[in-house]
């Protein structure tokens, strides 16, 4: 397995204040990377930076930014450029979902999902990957979801946004073949993170009660990191989730829609 650690190279992790992003940051620190930690909330990242410095001697740059806005993305790029940081690993983890009928959920948060889950991920990748290509080395881990493999009634925008992430990542993986830069899409199923609390703000789906099983954030992060080191295009942690991804292409659309609607519907 290829060793992706480079001395004094940086890994930039978005959504690093909690959950999968926090666990990925910890794994990268353990492997010897300096970090650029990005999220809206700076206090949890500062605490994480102190912990990782004590445990691994890791240098961390903490950047508070709302990546759902164009200025948030620009502020991250500006910080990296002004500090002349060489980003060897980009982890696009920041994102959120909302459960409920499309016509009943507020418009702005749904558009915000598109801005964060799609626009920010695309913009950061475009800003940082050309330098990786020029150096002929680098890694990009885009956190998609098992939701990417089918449409999602009652979470329509979220599922569609993650389908974009999977499609974009797989295409870029192939485009950059032979360039020294590897792109991996991480597609977890339901995971114990703060994501569920925000997604269930308007409606709590049956899925969030774990009928198909749950993974913890560390398991998901470790699966993503292994796939990143191996240069795999896509990884789906958890047997049940992999089974769903395998059968999605051959399952009739009407069946997929009804099954997904059932699991996304409210428990009550």
Secondary structure, 3 states (H helix, E strand, C coil): CCCCCCCCCEEEEECCCCHHHHHHHHHHHHCCCEEEEEECCHHHHHHHHHHHHHHHCCCEEEEECCCCCHHHHHHHHHHHHHCCCCEEEEEECCCCCCCCCCCCCCHHHHHHHHHHHHHHHHHHHHHHHHHHHHHCCEEEEEECCHHHHCCCCCCHHHHHHHHHHHHHHHHHHHHCCCCCEEEEEECCCCEECCHHHHHCCCCCEHHHHCCCCCEEHHHHHHHHHHHHHHCCCEECCCHHHHHHHHHHCCCCHHHHHHHHHHHHCECC
